[in-house]
Amino acid sequence: MSKIRIAITDDHSLLLEGMATVFQADPLIDVVLQASSGEELLELIPKIKPDVLLLDISMPGRDGQSVAAEVLRRFPDIRIIMLSMHQTPEYVLPLIDMGVHGFLLKNSNHSELHSAIRLVNQGDSYFSEVIRELVDKRKQREQADEIQITKREREILQLLYEGLSTAEMADKLFISQHTVFKHRQNLLQKCDCKSASQLVNLAIRKGWVFIQSEN
């Protein structure tokens, strides 16, 4: 089995050397590049082309986020693991959305670091537990923010889309015009829309209505 060729970029020389030393005893990992800045990495990486890049976020000059973006664009075959002491959403989530393949805290143990490199090199992703929690919390918030509409509201939206008047909707649904009006008002407020046309456009984007064929 060929060794995993890794590059390490960190502006702290002691940490850089320490990480390189960690991998010396690993028969499956070969440190082929050590860079102390994003600029140095981007200059050397086309010549050396590592398999996996360990990249610090906070560096003078070009920070890890801008370097990661350029590596992902120019060298899509290189797998990126971000390293940082930062674990707040504003640091972590933009990088995950960008498409980095792993994210570890700098206080992660050697075993976790080795495992992350192997998994990422195989095409998987690896994120520390605290990072996974951040992603899960965001997903939960997004789900909570998702607009929930009732079956009756879907029926009202469908008839709005079809162009029926309030009276026609009332007749079709066997409810009063006042009830139709209340449902429409509730939908406008719930969806933060100012008009029925804006509401219908939102319903189409969300897939809440059945789009009728023109044929």
C-alpha positions, -999 to +999 in steps of 0.1 A: +000+000+000+014+034-010+018+060+018-007+089+022+012+120+012+002+149+035+010+186+036+009+206+069+004+244+070+007+263+103+024+295+112+036+282+145+069+264+138+069+243+170+034+230+163+044+224+126+074+204+136+055+186+164+029+174+140+055+163+115+072+143+142+040+126+151+037+110+117+073+098+115+064+065+132+034+059+110+042+036+081+012+047+061+017+085+062+045+106+046+048+143+053+058+157+019+053+194+026+055+218+056+045+254+050+044+282+075+019+304+055-009+301+030+012+319+004+040+294+008+016+265+006+000+278-026+034+283-042+046+248-034+015+227-037+014+225-075+048+209-075+043+184-047+006+176-049-001+160-016-031+137-010-043+153+022-038+189+034-038+197+072-046+234+072-047+259+101-075+285+100-058+314+117-026+325+099-011+359+091-015+370+055-039+346+038-061+329+063-070+292+062-105+299+047-092+317+017-065+292+011-089+263+014-112+279-011-084+282-036-071+247-031-106+233-036-110+253-068-075+246-083-067+212-069-101+193-064-083+160-058-066+172-027-085+164+005-085+192+032-087+188+069-090+221+088-072+224+122-081+251+147-087+260+183-118+279+172-151+260+175-176+287+170-202+286+142-188+316+124-154+299+119-166+263+114-198+264+093-186+285+063-157+260+058-180+230+060-204+247+035-174+254+013-167+217+011-137+209+033-134+172+040-126+173+077-124+196+107-104+188+139-096+208+170-059+213+176-062+196+210-074+163+192-053+133+202-029+116+178-052+086+173-081+108+161-058+127+138-044+096+122-080+082+118-092+114+102-064+114+077-070+078+067-108+083+064-105+115+044-080+100+021-104+071+014-130+096+002-150+099+035-152+130+057-143+134+094-154+160+119-146+162+156-176+155+178-179+192+188-179+201+151-206+176+144-227+190+172-225+225+156-237+211+123-265+192+140-276+223+159-278+243+127-298+216+110-322+215+140-326+253+138-333+252+101-359+225+106-375+246+134-375+276+111-392+257+083-427+270+077-453+244+087-486+245+069-518+225+075-537+203+050-564+230+047-538+257+041-524+235+013-558+233-003-562+271-001-528+276-017-537+251-045-569+270-053-551+303-051-526+290-076-555+278-098-569+314-097-602+308-078-619+336-061-627+336-024-664+327-031-653+299-054-629+285-029-656+286-002-680+266-024-653+241-034-642+234+001-677+237+017-666+264+041-676+300+046-659+329+027-649+343+061-630+310+069-613+312+035-603+348+042-589+338+077-568+310+061-554+334+036-545+360+062-529+333+084-509+321+054-498+357+045-486+362+081-470+328+085-451+331+052-443+367+056-459+376+023-475+409+013-499+396-014-516+366-028-493+365-058-462+365-036-478+337-015-484+316-047-448+322-059-435+309-025-458+279-026-445+270-061-409+273-049-416+252-018-435+226-037-467+231-018-489+231-049-494+208-078-481+224-109-506+219-137-494+210-172-503+235-199-510+206-223 
